[in-house]
Amino acid sequence: PYFSNKNDPCVIISYVIPGSVYPVTQHPASENTLRGKPITPGYQSHYVSTNTNGYPVDKFTQGESIVYDELVIAHENQIVPAFILRVSVTSQLQSAYQREVEETYHINI
């Protein structure tokens, strides 16, 4: 995992209030791209489903096996942190990822 080389890795679990969501379908290299632009007027967030390359996909017609959901929000007050998960990796997980990481396992909620 990307956090295995951190001294005290953790994951923040938050509630998100997206408000009115604008569905992004434009390719990032297209003429009308939203890349680097502010949230579309009249909306409070942008939502896009992407493939592993980061390009928008239509989950229902493209048949992508791996699809990621991305949500871009306008203001930090749309996020409410709820939990902090502190992560330590076991030797079993370490061997699965073949990396040198901490040998203890704790989850504090």
C-alpha positions in Angstrom: 0.0 0.0 0.0 1.1 3.6 -0.6 1.2 4.3 3.1 3.5 1.4 4.1 6.6 3.7 4.0 5.1 6.2 6.5 6.1 6.3 10.1 2.6 6.4 11.5 0.2 5.7 8.6 -3.5 6.5 9.0 -6.6 6.8 6.9 -9.2 9.5 7.5 -12.8 8.3 7.0 -15.1 11.3 6.3 -18.6 12.2 5.5 -18.9 14.2 2.3 -21.8 16.5 1.4 -21.5 16.9 -2.3 -24.6 19.1 -2.8 -25.6 19.5 -6.5 -23.3 17.2 -8.5 -22.1 18.0 -12.0 -21.4 14.7 -13.9 -18.1 15.0 -15.8 -17.9 13.1 -19.1 -15.3 15.2 -21.0 -11.9 13.7 -21.7 -9.1 15.7 -19.9 -7.4 16.4 -23.3 -10.6 17.7 -25.0 -11.2 21.3 -25.9 -13.9 21.7 -23.2 -12.0 20.0 -20.4 -12.7 20.8 -16.8 -9.1 20.0 -15.8 -7.9 22.8 -13.5 -11.2 24.7 -13.7 -13.4 25.7 -10.8 -16.6 23.9 -10.0 -19.2 24.5 -12.7 -21.6 27.4 -11.8 -24.8 26.2 -10.2 -23.1 23.0 -8.8 -21.2 22.3 -5.6 -19.1 19.4 -6.8 -17.9 17.4 -9.8 -18.3 13.6 -10.1 -16.6 11.3 -12.6 -16.1 7.5 -13.1 -12.6 6.8 -14.4 -10.6 3.9 -15.7 -7.1 3.0 -14.5 -5.7 5.6 -16.8 -7.8 8.4 -15.2 -10.0 8.9 -18.2 -13.8 9.1 -17.9 -15.8 6.0 -18.6 -19.5 5.1 -18.7 -19.8 2.2 -16.3 -22.8 0.8 -18.0 -21.7 0.7 -21.6 -17.9 0.5 -21.7 -17.6 -2.8 -19.8 -14.6 -1.6 -17.8 -13.7 -4.1 -15.1 -11.9 -1.6 -12.9 -13.6 1.7 -12.4 -12.8 4.4 -9.9 -15.1 7.1 -8.6 -13.8 10.6 -8.2 -15.5 13.4 -6.4 -14.2 17.0 -6.4 -15.8 19.4 -4.0 -15.9 23.2 -3.9 -15.4 23.9 -0.2 -13.6 22.1 2.7 -16.8 22.6 4.9 -18.4 19.9 2.7 -16.2 17.3 4.4 -16.8 16.1 8.0 -14.0 13.8 9.3 -15.6 10.9 11.3 -12.8 8.4 12.0 -9.0 8.1 11.9 -7.8 4.6 11.2 -4.2 4.1 12.3 -2.6 1.4 10.2 0.3 -0.9 11.0 1.1 -3.8 8.7 1.5 -7.4 9.8 4.3 -9.6 8.5 1.6 -11.5 6.4 0.6 -8.3 4.7 4.3 -7.3 4.4 5.1 -10.5 2.5 2.1 -10.0 0.2 3.4 -6.6 -0.9 7.1 -7.6 -0.6 8.1 -4.4 1.2 9.8 -3.6 4.4 7.2 -2.2 6.8 6.4 -2.1 10.5 5.8 -5.6 12.1 2.9 -4.7 14.4 -0.8 -4.6 13.8 -3.1 -2.0 15.6 -6.4 -0.4 14.6 -7.6 2.3 16.8 -11.1 3.6 16.2 
